[in-house]
Amino acid sequence: MLPSLFISHGSPMLALEPGASGPALARLAADMPRPKAIVIVSAHWESHDLLVASHPQPETWHDFGGFPRALFEVQYPAPGHPQLAGEVAERLIANGLPARLDPQRPFDHGVWVPLSLMYPQADIPIVQVSLPTRGGPALQTRVGQALAGLRAEGILLIGSGSITHNLRELDWHAGPDSVEPWARDFRDWMIDQLAADDEAALHDYRRQAPNAVRSHPSDEHLLPLYFARGAGGKFSVAHQGFTMGALGMDIYRFG
């Protein structure tokens, strides 16, 4: 059975400057059976309702600005999977989570940046599920649990966000060994609770975790972690690191 993954995708520049994350993602992909398809929740598809992308050939969306032209030329032409999208929606609905298909959604950078480093051939079908942030961690846990059975069918489930994400406090000149203590303390607390499988504490992280609001002024980049945890099994750390002083680049494996 495939695991589920939480991937910190960092800056869009990860696609061109993968640093330590690129080899870590490539190793992770090499260590797993090749998935038949991928179902992914990205921090960059916030929505009110629960949506499932069903376009057969989604475009590569460069949903950012201010980066080098070379980044806007990157394409990730992986196919969609309308049939799987329908099955995903059916599983969500069967678990009391009303969902509907979105036939227009392109791949945002939370999808194509990490997957371009894992599966550069772009030949594995992908279905993206939206992120209704109003539901918080508990909703994402339920979404993961509703789709967990897909792992036994050879489908890889991924939550793509960041373990810390406060863009206002990044040091763009910091070296890879420079880490802000407040960001490290938050990350370490999260790892401790994941290892202890303390769901109550994890769901209440904004009140219990040190520097929670500083690490996540808004929580859309952490919520995909709860999807991955809900969908997976035993927790382990596949990669740890920070970039720009405070942007966590951890990768976690569940199962």
C-alpha positions, -999 to +999 in steps of 0.1 A: +000+000+000+013+035-009+017+060+020+003+094+020+027+124+021+029+159+033+053+180+012+065+215+021+067+230-014+084+263-004+089+290-030+079+284-066+116+288-074+120+253-060+112+241-095+144+257-107+165+257-075+155+225-057+183+227-031+181+198-006+144+192-013+149+181-049+170+151-041+148+142-011+117+142-033+134+122-060+145+096-034+110+094-019+095+087-053+122+061-061+115+043-028+078+039-035+060+018-060+050+039-090+015+052-084-013+047-109-025+082-101-021+110-076-047+128-055-034+161-041-046+189-019-027+221-024-026+252-001-032+273-032-068+261-040-087+277-012-125+273-016-158+276+002-172+243-010-153+210-015-144+207-051-126+180-072-108+189-104-120+169-134-103+184-164-087+157-186-056+179-194-052+207-168-030+236-178+002+245-158-008+277-139+019+301-130-001+316-101+025+341-089+045+371-099+079+387-096+099+356-105+124+350-134+110+344-168+125+309-168+100+299-141+070+310-162+083+288-190+082+256-169+053+233-180+040+202-162+017+185-188+005+157-166-030+144-175-060+147-153-082+117-146-120+126-149-130+090-139-110+091-107-122+126-100-158+112-101-148+084-077-131+109-053-163+130-053-184+099-047-162+088-017-164+122-002-202+124-005-206+089+009-187+100+040-210+130+046-188+155+028-207+172-001-184+177-031-188+186-067-166+185-098-147+214-112-140+208-149-118+240-153-092+239-126-056+241-137-025+229-118-014+256-093+022+257-082+015+237-051+008+208-074+033+211-102+064+224-084+068+194-060+056+168-086+081+181-112+108+170-088+092+137-079+079+126-113+096+149-139+082+129-168+047+143-160+031+110-170+011+101-139-026+113-139-034+139-112-066+148-095-066+179-073-090+184-043-098+219-031-091+232+004-122+246+022-101+265+048-132+274+068-134+238+080-100+239+096-079+209+106-109+187+115-124+189+080-091+181+063-087+151+086-121+138+075-113+144+038-081+123+042-100+096+061-127+095+034-100+090+006-076+067+026-089+036+008-075+048-025-040+040-012-047+003-015-056+009-052-021+022-060-031+059-057-007+083-040-023+109-017-004+142-011-009+173+010+012+201-004+018+232+018+045+242+042+053+233+078+059+270+085+048+298+063+052+334+073+065+352+042+068+385+060+096+372+083+118+355+057+154+364+052+160+360+015+198+360+021+199+334+049+220+303+044+206+268+047+219+264+083+202+296+095+170+289+113+148+312+133+142+296+168+105+305+168+100+286+135+121+256+147+101+254+180+068+253+161+080+227+137+094+205+166+061+207+185+042+196+154+066+166+149+062+157+186+024+157+184+024+138+151+047+111+165+024+109+196-006+107+173-023+134+195-051+144+172-068+167+198-036+187+202-030+189+165-065+201+158-060+228+185-025+238+173-033+275+170-039+276+208-014+250+220+016+251+197+044+276+204+045+305+179+016+291+160+002+323+147+037+336+139+045+304+120+011+305+102-006+339+101-032+321+081-034+283+081-039+273+045-003+261+042-006+238+072-041+223+065-028+199+038-008+182+065-041+171+081-053+157+048-021+136+046-024+125+082-060+115+079-053+095+048-023+077+060-008+054+087+022+056+110+041+090+109+077+093+099+100+122+088+113+118+053+131+152+052+138+181+074+151+216+067+145+253+064+152+279+038+153+317+041+156+313+078+120+305+086+103+287+057+100+250+067+107+225+040+099+193+059+084+162+041+064+137+062+053+102+053+022+085+068+023+047+064 
